[in-house]
């Protein structure tokens, strides 16, 4: 897709996870019509303050937006799905969206090394 930026998105939820994953796919498709999602996998949270395990997946999308604009979009979607600033402190995350990579620029190197990210990207490269 010429003139489009390829982005990799990390998606997670540990509160009504299946419901929130379905909702976030709808919202992300509105912003990024050219988007593909990996299968969701259960993961053990990193850190001791999380209430329960996470459901995680990755997505690849194409956009003309800059990273700053994408992050604003993600924050809006998170709030729309019920995320509040206090959620991380109490370990309950309705939805978490992270911009992991924008074109060749890796923005969250540690996240890119997570097993679910690697597996999700491998599955998406086969489609």
Biotite code that builds the C-alpha atoms (Angstrom):
import biotite.structure as struc

atoms = struc.array([
    struc.Atom([0.000, 0.000, 0.000], chain_id="A", res_id=1, res_name="UNK", atom_name="CA", element="C"),
    struc.Atom([1.918, 2.945, -1.324], chain_id="A", res_id=2, res_name="UNK", atom_name="CA", element="C"),
    struc.Atom([2.030, 6.069, 0.867], chain_id="A", res_id=3, res_name="UNK", atom_name="CA", element="C"),
    struc.Atom([0.611, 4.161, 3.820], chain_id="A", res_id=4, res_name="UNK", atom_name="CA", element="C"),
    struc.Atom([2.359, 3.483, 7.090], chain_id="A", res_id=5, res_name="UNK", atom_name="CA", element="C"),
    struc.Atom([2.359, -0.096, 8.368], chain_id="A", res_id=6, res_name="UNK", atom_name="CA", element="C"),
    struc.Atom([1.650, -0.291, 12.090], chain_id="A", res_id=7, res_name="UNK", atom_name="CA", element="C"),
    struc.Atom([1.729, -3.118, 14.594], chain_id="A", res_id=8, res_name="UNK", atom_name="CA", element="C"),
    struc.Atom([-0.728, -2.881, 17.472], chain_id="A", res_id=9, res_name="UNK", atom_name="CA", element="C"),
    struc.Atom([-0.613, -4.754, 20.775], chain_id="A", res_id=10, res_name="UNK", atom_name="CA", element="C"),
    struc.Atom([-4.047, -5.387, 22.245], chain_id="A", res_id=11, res_name="UNK", atom_name="CA", element="C"),
    struc.Atom([-4.857, -6.692, 25.718], chain_id="A", res_id=12, res_name="UNK", atom_name="CA", element="C"),
    struc.Atom([-7.670, -7.024, 28.226], chain_id="A", res_id=13, res_name="UNK", atom_name="CA", element="C"),
    struc.Atom([-8.155, -8.680, 31.603], chain_id="A", res_id=14, res_name="UNK", atom_name="CA", element="C"),
    struc.Atom([-11.691, -7.458, 32.290], chain_id="A", res_id=15, res_name="UNK", atom_name="CA", element="C"),
    struc.Atom([-14.589, -8.903, 30.267], chain_id="A", res_id=16, res_name="UNK", atom_name="CA", element="C"),
    struc.Atom([-11.781, -9.799, 27.908], chain_id="A", res_id=17, res_name="UNK", atom_name="CA", element="C"),
    struc.Atom([-13.656, -11.620, 25.147], chain_id="A", res_id=18, res_name="UNK", atom_name="CA", element="C"),
    struc.Atom([-16.377, -8.966, 25.053], chain_id="A", res_id=19, res_name="UNK", atom_name="CA", element="C"),
    struc.Atom([-13.864, -6.116, 25.025], chain_id="A", res_id=20, res_name="UNK", atom_name="CA", element="C"),
    struc.Atom([-11.735, -7.786, 22.342], chain_id="A", res_id=21, res_name="UNK", atom_name="CA", element="C"),
    struc.Atom([-14.785, -8.038, 20.087], chain_id="A", res_id=22, res_name="UNK", atom_name="CA", element="C"),
    struc.Atom([-15.671, -4.387, 20.733], chain_id="A", res_id=23, res_name="UNK", atom_name="CA", element="C"),
    struc.Atom([-12.138, -3.133, 20.108], chain_id="A", res_id=24, res_name="UNK", atom_name="CA", element="C"),
    struc.Atom([-11.980, -4.933, 16.762], chain_id="A", res_id=25, res_name="UNK", atom_name="CA", element="C"),
    struc.Atom([-15.090, -3.047, 15.640], chain_id="A", res_id=26, res_name="UNK", atom_name="CA", element="C"),
    struc.Atom([-13.645, 0.284, 16.789], chain_id="A", res_id=27, res_name="UNK", atom_name="CA", element="C"),
    struc.Atom([-10.245, -0.326, 15.198], chain_id="A", res_id=28, res_name="UNK", atom_name="CA", element="C"),
    struc.Atom([-11.850, -1.344, 11.893], chain_id="A", res_id=29, res_name="UNK", atom_name="CA", element="C"),
    struc.Atom([-13.610, 2.042, 11.839], chain_id="A", res_id=30, res_name="UNK", atom_name="CA", element="C"),
    struc.Atom([-10.238, 3.818, 12.052], chain_id="A", res_id=31, res_name="UNK", atom_name="CA", element="C"),
    struc.Atom([-8.180, 1.347, 10.051], chain_id="A", res_id=32, res_name="UNK", atom_name="CA", element="C"),
    struc.Atom([-10.226, -0.413, 7.343], chain_id="A", res_id=33, res_name="UNK", atom_name="CA", element="C"),
    struc.Atom([-7.089, -2.279, 6.238], chain_id="A", res_id=34, res_name="UNK", atom_name="CA", element="C"),
    struc.Atom([-6.433, -4.206, 9.463], chain_id="A", res_id=35, res_name="UNK", atom_name="CA", element="C"),
    struc.Atom([-5.752, -7.857, 10.264], chain_id="A", res_id=36, res_name="UNK", atom_name="CA", element="C"),
    struc.Atom([-5.926, -9.448, 13.712], chain_id="A", res_id=37, res_name="UNK", atom_name="CA", element="C"),
    struc.Atom([-4.144, -12.466, 15.111], chain_id="A", res_id=38, res_name="UNK", atom_name="CA", element="C"),
    struc.Atom([-5.961, -15.015, 17.240], chain_id="A", res_id=39, res_name="UNK", atom_name="CA", element="C"),
    struc.Atom([-6.280, -14.050, 20.897], chain_id="A", res_id=40, res_name="UNK", atom_name="CA", element="C"),
    struc.Atom([-4.209, -15.944, 23.467], chain_id="A", res_id=41, res_name="UNK", atom_name="CA", element="C"),
    struc.Atom([-4.325, -16.055, 27.248], chain_id="A", res_id=42, res_name="UNK", atom_name="CA", element="C"),
    struc.Atom([-1.193, -14.713, 28.893], chain_id="A", res_id=43, res_name="UNK", atom_name="CA", element="C"),
    struc.Atom([0.078, -14.438, 32.427], chain_id="A", res_id=44, res_name="UNK", atom_name="CA", element="C"),
    struc.Atom([0.380, -10.800, 33.498], chain_id="A", res_id=45, res_name="UNK", atom_name="CA", element="C"),
    struc.Atom([3.766, -9.277, 34.170], chain_id="A", res_id=46, res_name="UNK", atom_name="CA", element="C"),
    struc.Atom([3.722, -7.589, 37.550], chain_id="A", res_id=47, res_name="UNK", atom_name="CA", element="C"),
    struc.Atom([1.904, -8.460, 40.739], chain_id="A", res_id=48, res_name="UNK", atom_name="CA", element="C"),
    struc.Atom([-0.873, -5.888, 40.709], chain_id="A", res_id=49, res_name="UNK", atom_name="CA", element="C"),
    struc.Atom([-3.028, -7.401, 37.944], chain_id="A", res_id=50, res_name="UNK", atom_name="CA", element="C"),
    struc.Atom([-6.354, -8.926, 38.950], chain_id="A", res_id=51, res_name="UNK", atom_name="CA", element="C"),
    struc.Atom([-6.313, -11.764, 36.419], chain_id="A", res_id=52, res_name="UNK", atom_name="CA", element="C"),
    struc.Atom([-4.672, -13.129, 33.312], chain_id="A", res_id=53, res_name="UNK", atom_name="CA", element="C"),
    struc.Atom([-4.888, -11.267, 30.012], chain_id="A", res_id=54, res_name="UNK", atom_name="CA", element="C"),
    struc.Atom([-6.300, -12.019, 26.631], chain_id="A", res_id=55, res_name="UNK", atom_name="CA", element="C"),
    struc.Atom([-3.857, -10.617, 24.065], chain_id="A", res_id=56, res_name="UNK", atom_name="CA", element="C"),
    struc.Atom([-3.582, -10.313, 20.321], chain_id="A", res_id=57, res_name="UNK", atom_name="CA", element="C"),
    struc.Atom([-1.739, -8.256, 17.762], chain_id="A", res_id=58, res_name="UNK", atom_name="CA", element="C"),
    struc.Atom([-2.931, -6.457, 14.674], chain_id="A", res_id=59, res_name="UNK", atom_name="CA", element="C"),
    struc.Atom([-1.316, -5.079, 11.558], chain_id="A", res_id=60, res_name="UNK", atom_name="CA", element="C"),
    struc.Atom([-2.919, -2.035, 10.002], chain_id="A", res_id=61, res_name="UNK", atom_name="CA", element="C"),
    struc.Atom([-2.176, 0.566, 7.370], chain_id="A", res_id=62, res_name="UNK", atom_name="CA", element="C"),
    struc.Atom([-2.724, 4.278, 7.827], chain_id="A", res_id=63, res_name="UNK", atom_name="CA", element="C"),
    struc.Atom([-1.622, 7.698, 6.633], chain_id="A", res_id=64, res_name="UNK", atom_name="CA", element="C"),
    struc.Atom([-1.557, 8.893, 10.267], chain_id="A", res_id=65, res_name="UNK", atom_name="CA", element="C"),
    struc.Atom([1.578, 9.769, 12.216], chain_id="A", res_id=66, res_name="UNK", atom_name="CA", element="C"),
    struc.Atom([2.391, 7.926, 15.485], chain_id="A", res_id=67, res_name="UNK", atom_name="CA", element="C"),
    struc.Atom([1.131, 10.811, 17.634], chain_id="A", res_id=68, res_name="UNK", atom_name="CA", element="C"),
    struc.Atom([-2.253, 10.742, 15.891], chain_id="A", res_id=69, res_name="UNK", atom_name="CA", element="C"),
    struc.Atom([-2.508, 6.972, 16.244], chain_id="A", res_id=70, res_name="UNK", atom_name="CA", element="C"),
    struc.Atom([-1.810, 7.138, 19.990], chain_id="A", res_id=71, res_name="UNK", atom_name="CA", element="C"),
    struc.Atom([-4.541, 9.769, 20.418], chain_id="A", res_id=72, res_name="UNK", atom_name="CA", element="C"),
    struc.Atom([-6.912, 7.445, 18.567], chain_id="A", res_id=73, res_name="UNK", atom_name="CA", element="C"),
    struc.Atom([-5.936, 4.529, 20.846], chain_id="A", res_id=74, res_name="UNK", atom_name="CA", element="C"),
    struc.Atom([-6.522, 6.597, 23.998], chain_id="A", res_id=75, res_name="UNK", atom_name="CA", element="C"),
    struc.Atom([-9.953, 7.601, 22.700], chain_id="A", res_id=76, res_name="UNK", atom_name="CA", element="C"),
    struc.Atom([-10.903, 3.960, 22.011], chain_id="A", res_id=77, res_name="UNK", atom_name="CA", element="C"),
    struc.Atom([-9.625, 2.872, 25.433], chain_id="A", res_id=78, res_name="UNK", atom_name="CA", element="C"),
    struc.Atom([-11.788, 5.510, 27.125], chain_id="A", res_id=79, res_name="UNK", atom_name="CA", element="C"),
    struc.Atom([-14.754, 4.616, 24.930], chain_id="A", res_id=80, res_name="UNK", atom_name="CA", element="C"),
    struc.Atom([-14.486, 1.006, 26.147], chain_id="A", res_id=81, res_name="UNK", atom_name="CA", element="C"),
    struc.Atom([-14.367, 2.071, 29.781], chain_id="A", res_id=82, res_name="UNK", atom_name="CA", element="C"),
    struc.Atom([-10.691, 2.431, 30.629], chain_id="A", res_id=83, res_name="UNK", atom_name="CA", element="C"),
    struc.Atom([-9.877, 4.987, 33.306], chain_id="A", res_id=84, res_name="UNK", atom_name="CA", element="C"),
    struc.Atom([-6.542, 6.354, 34.589], chain_id="A", res_id=85, res_name="UNK", atom_name="CA", element="C"),
    struc.Atom([-6.985, 4.377, 37.835], chain_id="A", res_id=86, res_name="UNK", atom_name="CA", element="C"),
    struc.Atom([-7.346, 0.992, 36.102], chain_id="A", res_id=87, res_name="UNK", atom_name="CA", element="C"),
    struc.Atom([-3.637, 0.228, 35.845], chain_id="A", res_id=88, res_name="UNK", atom_name="CA", element="C"),
    struc.Atom([-3.106, 0.968, 39.554], chain_id="A", res_id=89, res_name="UNK", atom_name="CA", element="C"),
    struc.Atom([-5.780, -1.553, 40.536], chain_id="A", res_id=90, res_name="UNK", atom_name="CA", element="C"),
    struc.Atom([-4.737, -4.102, 37.911], chain_id="A", res_id=91, res_name="UNK", atom_name="CA", element="C"),
    struc.Atom([-8.015, -4.186, 36.027], chain_id="A", res_id=92, res_name="UNK", atom_name="CA", element="C"),
    struc.Atom([-7.662, -3.329, 32.341], chain_id="A", res_id=93, res_name="UNK", atom_name="CA", element="C"),
    struc.Atom([-10.810, -3.275, 30.176], chain_id="A", res_id=94, res_name="UNK", atom_name="CA", element="C"),
    struc.Atom([-8.668, -2.658, 27.076], chain_id="A", res_id=95, res_name="UNK", atom_name="CA", element="C"),
    struc.Atom([-5.077, -1.702, 26.374], chain_id="A", res_id=96, res_name="UNK", atom_name="CA", element="C"),
    struc.Atom([-3.874, -0.566, 22.961], chain_id="A", res_id=97, res_name="UNK", atom_name="CA", element="C"),
    struc.Atom([-0.193, -0.050, 22.289], chain_id="A", res_id=98, res_name="UNK", atom_name="CA", element="C"),
    struc.Atom([1.512, 1.141, 19.137], chain_id="A", res_id=99, res_name="UNK", atom_name="CA", element="C"),
    struc.Atom([4.389, -1.326, 18.985], chain_id="A", res_id=100, res_name="UNK", atom_name="CA", element="C"),
    struc.Atom([5.839, -0.425, 15.603], chain_id="A", res_id=101, res_name="UNK", atom_name="CA", element="C"),
    struc.Atom([5.351, 2.276, 12.965], chain_id="A", res_id=102, res_name="UNK", atom_name="CA", element="C"),
    struc.Atom([6.873, 1.259, 9.625], chain_id="A", res_id=103, res_name="UNK", atom_name="CA", element="C"),
    struc.Atom([10.408, 0.120, 10.576], chain_id="A", res_id=104, res_name="UNK", atom_name="CA", element="C"),
    struc.Atom([10.505, 2.123, 13.812], chain_id="A", res_id=105, res_name="UNK", atom_name="CA", element="C"),
    struc.Atom([10.077, -0.168, 16.821], chain_id="A", res_id=106, res_name="UNK", atom_name="CA", element="C"),
    struc.Atom([8.444, 1.858, 19.586], chain_id="A", res_id=107, res_name="UNK", atom_name="CA", element="C"),
    struc.Atom([8.082, -0.876, 22.218], chain_id="A", res_id=108, res_name="UNK", atom_name="CA", element="C"),
    struc.Atom([10.997, -3.267, 21.836], chain_id="A", res_id=109, res_name="UNK", atom_name="CA", element="C"),
    struc.Atom([10.192, -5.310, 24.964], chain_id="A", res_id=110, res_name="UNK", atom_name="CA", element="C"),
    struc.Atom([6.637, -5.899, 23.803], chain_id="A", res_id=111, res_name="UNK", atom_name="CA", element="C"),
    struc.Atom([7.840, -6.971, 20.361], chain_id="A", res_id=112, res_name="UNK", atom_name="CA", element="C"),
    struc.Atom([9.751, -9.806, 22.089], chain_id="A", res_id=113, res_name="UNK", atom_name="CA", element="C"),
    struc.Atom([6.664, -11.227, 23.834], chain_id="A", res_id=114, res_name="UNK", atom_name="CA", element="C"),
    struc.Atom([5.684, -14.715, 22.700], chain_id="A", res_id=115, res_name="UNK", atom_name="CA", element="C"),
    struc.Atom([2.108, -13.750, 21.778], chain_id="A", res_id=116, res_name="UNK", atom_name="CA", element="C"),
    struc.Atom([3.397, -10.869, 19.617], chain_id="A", res_id=117, res_name="UNK", atom_name="CA", element="C"),
    struc.Atom([5.905, -13.072, 17.787], chain_id="A", res_id=118, res_name="UNK", atom_name="CA", element="C"),
    struc.Atom([3.346, -15.844, 17.258], chain_id="A", res_id=119, res_name="UNK", atom_name="CA", element="C"),
    struc.Atom([0.651, -13.400, 16.181], chain_id="A", res_id=120, res_name="UNK", atom_name="CA", element="C"),
    struc.Atom([2.922, -11.695, 13.674], chain_id="A", res_id=121, res_name="UNK", atom_name="CA", element="C"),
    struc.Atom([4.024, -15.051, 12.285], chain_id="A", res_id=122, res_name="UNK", atom_name="CA", element="C"),
    struc.Atom([0.397, -16.083, 11.800], chain_id="A", res_id=123, res_name="UNK", atom_name="CA", element="C"),
    struc.Atom([-0.442, -12.793, 10.117], chain_id="A", res_id=124, res_name="UNK", atom_name="CA", element="C"),
    struc.Atom([2.514, -13.048, 7.723], chain_id="A", res_id=125, res_name="UNK", atom_name="CA", element="C"),
    struc.Atom([1.005, -16.314, 6.432], chain_id="A", res_id=126, res_name="UNK", atom_name="CA", element="C"),
    struc.Atom([-2.247, -14.640, 5.386], chain_id="A", res_id=127, res_name="UNK", atom_name="CA", element="C"),
])
